Amino acid sequence: MRPEGADQRRRDQSRIAALLGYGEVLIDTAVALALIVGGAILLGVVVYDFARDLGRVAFVGNALGLLSGLLLVFIFTELISTIRVIIARRRVEVEPFLIVGIVAAVRRLIVVSAEAENLLGTARFRDVMLEIGVLAATVLLLGATVLVLRITRRGDEPATRQTE
């Protein structure tokens, strides 16, 4: 026999959970829309800056700026994709965040590597080399983590029957 009012409490909790779910989707959607707008603006600025600086500055530096900016736009798109997955599956996936981390580390690695050329023979050069080493290790570690997650996930999937 159920205690008096238990069904009412369960219905109230269910309504509250549904309200919180709607709020979560609303906030996730607002964040995704802000990322879309920000990413589109950033893409326009990056391409405009690249085209404007053609012939004005060294091409290699201009191309590195373009690559750095495009990787930042890619981070935006990966975050949008991650939010899409969260909304669709109603759970947080770790792998997209790891990929964003890899892209962010590679982006910084490119920028630091470009700066290192100008620092050759200075006291700061050692610090930059250390940062490059840490960034490279971070990329490798995050990549290994993604690999382990994929292998683990593959082992968790139920065997599918082959159809003729």
C-alpha angles and dihedrals in degrees: 000000000000122000115255112271096017093117091050091050090049091051091048091050090048091052092048091049090050091049091050090048091054090047091051092051090047093052093043089051093049091050091048091050091049090050091049092052092043092046093049092049091046091050090052092048093047094050092043092050091048093050092044093051096047106121093006099077134024110292094228092055091045092049091049089052090051092049092048091050093046091051088053089051088050089054088054091051092048090052090050089050090049092052090048090054091047091052094044099044097029091227137087117254117206100204098072090054090051090051090051087052091051092050092047091050092047090049092053090044090057093049094046092046090054090050092047092068091063093046098056109135095015129112091248092059092082091053091050091050089051090051090050090052092050092047092049090049089049092053091049093047094048090046091051089049091053089049092050091048092051093048091047092048091049089054091051095053115100116248111262122222117242113236124208 
